[in-house]
Amino acid sequence: MIIKLKDKNSFINNFLRPISSMSDNVVIKSVNNKLLCLSNNEQGLILCATYDISLEDTIQLNIPNVKRLEKVISFINTTEIDLQYRSNALSYKDKNIRFKYHFLDDNIIQTPKLSLKKIDSIEHDIEFTINNSKITELSKGAAFVSESEKLYFNINNDGVYGEITDKTNSSIDSYSILLNEQDIGKEISFPVHFDIVRLLSSSNSTNEINVKINTTQGLCIFTVENDDSVLKYIVPGLQS
């Protein structure tokens, strides 16, 4: 079967690279003319990544090292490429380069027990957006507060602030920036693991990031949309 990629760079930057930042070994499946990947990391964050593509048949790619796959595809000089999927391997050849990348058997790589439908059904009581430039600012602030692995969303009448600190330890420094001037109509402090900033930085998107918080379930969903991909990060809240 031929897997046609209209934009190799988009496939790498908007799909494979954010996935590789989450986990080394992943499963990618075809669902309703999309490639779907569900992965998680040691901090309990989950990524649901989809990429628009037209496929004749269903496939399941059990990838042992997604960074290696990302790298070898980047070696191809052309933008539009055709990958050959056969016998649990992906191959490519032209007059300049050829490679063959093997996948693992089914049921070796463990994936989160979630579905697109379940993720989309998660309700929220707080919603706001973050400009991608604010993620860069938070990344820089992490160098100042290196002792903390928490990011607090402090919401009040003045807007939404992102604060790097640890409120359970009075000796930890803090760094805070205004993320959005929107009046949410609530006053709350919601902490999440700071790793979400690193993951959002890897998305390479210049679009705004949509944030939805379910304060009852203690969940936060960050959504990054590009022309041909959607990244949804499901992040559990932490104790203050």
C-alpha positions in Angstrom: 0.0 0.0 0.0 1.2 3.5 -0.8 1.0 6.2 1.9 1.0 9.6 0.1 2.3 12.6 2.0 1.6 15.9 0.3 3.9 17.8 2.6 6.7 15.9 4.2 7.8 18.9 6.4 4.3 19.3 7.8 4.1 15.6 8.6 7.3 15.8 10.5 6.9 19.2 12.3 3.2 19.0 13.0 2.8 15.3 13.7 5.8 13.2 14.2 7.9 15.6 16.2 5.3 16.5 18.9 4.7 12.7 19.2 8.4 12.0 19.6 8.6 14.7 22.4 6.0 12.7 24.3 7.2 9.1 23.9 9.8 7.1 22.0 7.7 4.1 21.0 4.1 4.7 19.9 1.3 3.2 17.9 -0.2 5.1 14.9 -3.4 3.9 13.4 -5.6 5.0 10.5 -9.1 6.1 11.5 -11.6 7.8 9.2 -9.0 9.3 6.8 -6.8 10.3 9.6 -3.7 9.0 11.3 -4.3 8.7 15.0 -1.7 8.4 17.8 -2.4 8.2 21.5 0.7 8.3 23.8 1.6 9.3 27.3 4.7 10.0 29.4 6.0 9.4 32.9 4.4 12.7 34.2 0.9 11.3 33.4 0.3 13.6 30.4 -1.5 12.2 27.4 -1.3 13.3 23.8 -4.0 12.6 21.2 -2.5 13.5 17.8 -4.4 13.3 14.4 -3.1 14.0 10.9 -5.3 14.3 7.8 -4.5 11.7 5.1 -6.3 9.7 2.5 -5.7 5.9 2.8 -7.2 3.0 0.8 -6.9 0.5 3.7 -6.5 0.6 7.5 -3.0 0.4 8.9 -1.4 0.1 12.3 2.2 1.2 12.7 3.9 -0.1 15.9 6.9 2.3 15.9 9.8 1.3 18.2 11.6 4.7 17.9 9.6 7.5 16.4 12.6 9.9 16.4 14.5 7.5 14.1 11.5 7.4 11.7 11.2 11.2 11.8 14.9 11.6 11.0 15.0 9.2 8.1 12.0 10.8 6.4 13.6 14.2 6.8 16.5 12.9 4.6 14.2 12.8 1.6 14.8 15.9 -0.6 11.3 16.2 -2.1 8.2 17.7 -0.4 5.6 15.4 -1.7 6.5 11.7 -1.1 5.1 8.2 -1.5 5.9 5.7 1.2 5.5 2.0 0.6 3.8 0.0 3.5 4.3 -3.7 3.2 4.9 -6.7 5.5 5.1 -4.6 8.7 7.7 -2.2 7.2 7.8 1.2 5.6 10.1 1.8 2.7 11.1 4.5 0.3 13.3 4.8 -2.7 14.2 7.3 -5.4 17.4 7.9 -7.5 19.1 9.6 -4.5 18.0 7.6 -1.4 16.3 4.5 -0.2 15.5 3.0 3.2 13.4 0.4 4.9 12.0 0.9 8.5 10.6 -2.1 10.4 7.8 -2.0 12.9 7.1 -4.1 15.9 4.4 -6.8 16.2 1.0 -5.8 17.7 0.3 -5.6 21.5 4.0 -5.0 22.4 3.6 -1.2 22.8 1.1 -0.1 25.4 -1.1 2.8 24.7 -3.5 4.9 26.8 -7.0 3.5 27.2 -8.8 6.4 25.6 -10.6 7.2 22.4 -11.3 10.3 20.4 -14.9 10.2 21.4 -14.1 10.0 25.1 -11.7 12.9 24.8 -14.1 15.1 22.9 -16.8 14.4 25.5 -14.8 15.8 28.4 -16.7 18.9 29.6 -15.1 22.1 30.9 -16.1 25.1 33.0 -13.1 27.3 32.1 -11.8 28.1 28.6 -9.2 30.6 27.3 -6.5 30.9 24.7 -2.7 31.4 24.9 -0.6 33.0 22.2 2.3 30.7 21.2 4.8 33.5 22.1 3.7 33.2 25.8 4.9 29.6 25.8 8.3 30.8 24.7 8.2 33.3 27.6 7.4 30.6 30.1 10.2 28.4 28.8 12.6 31.3 29.4 11.2 31.7 32.9 11.9 28.1 33.8 15.6 28.9 33.9 14.9 31.3 36.7 12.7 28.9 38.7 14.6 25.7 38.0 13.5 24.0 41.3 9.8 23.8 40.4 8.0 21.4 38.1 4.7 23.1 38.5 2.8 25.7 36.4 -0.1 27.5 38.0 -2.9 29.0 36.0 -3.9 31.9 38.3 -7.3 33.2 37.2 -8.9 36.4 38.5 -10.7 39.5 37.3 -7.5 40.8 35.7 -7.1 37.8 33.4 -5.2 34.5 33.3 -1.6 34.4 34.6 0.9 31.6 34.3 3.1 31.2 37.4 6.1 28.9 37.7 6.6 28.1 41.4 5.7 25.6 44.1 3.2 27.0 46.6 3.8 24.0 48.9 7.4 25.2 49.5 7.8 28.8 50.7 11.5 28.8 49.7 10.9 28.3 46.0 11.2 31.4 43.8 8.4 32.4 41.4 8.0 33.8 37.9 4.6 34.9 36.6 3.4 36.4 33.3 0.0 37.5 31.9 -1.3 34.9 29.4 -4.7 36.4 28.6 -6.5 39.5 29.7 -9.9 37.8 29.3 -12.2 38.0 32.3 -13.1 34.3 32.9 -15.6 35.1 35.6 -14.0 32.9 38.2 -11.1 33.1 40.6 -9.0 30.0 40.9 -5.5 28.7 40.9 -5.0 25.5 38.9 -1.6 23.8 38.9 -0.3 21.4 36.2 3.0 19.8 35.5 5.4 22.2 33.8 6.3 19.5 31.2 3.3 20.8 29.2 5.3 23.9 28.3 8.1 21.8 26.8 5.6 19.7 24.9 3.7 22.7 23.5 7.1 24.2 22.5 7.7 21.1 20.4 4.5 21.6 18.4 6.1 24.3 16.2 2.7 26.0 15.8 2.3 29.7 15.4 -1.4 29.4 16.1 -3.1 30.2 19.4 -3.4 27.3 21.9 -6.9 26.6 23.2 -7.1 25.7 26.9 -10.1 24.0 28.6 -10.2 23.2 32.3 -12.6 20.9 34.1 -12.1 21.9 37.7 -14.4 19.1 39.0 -12.4 16.3 37.4 -9.1 18.1 37.8 -8.3 17.9 34.1 -6.9 20.4 31.6 -6.9 20.0 27.8 -4.6 22.0 25.5 -5.5 22.0 21.8 -3.1 23.0 19.0 -4.6 23.1 15.5 -2.7 23.3 12.2 -3.9 23.0 8.6 -3.6 19.2 8.6 -3.1 18.1 12.2 -4.7 18.5 15.6 -2.8 18.0 18.9 -4.7 17.5 22.1 -2.8 17.3 25.4 -4.8 15.9 28.3 -3.1 17.1 31.5 -4.1 16.1 35.1 -4.2 18.8 37.7 -1.7 18.7 40.6 -2.1 19.3 44.3 -1.3 22.9 45.1 
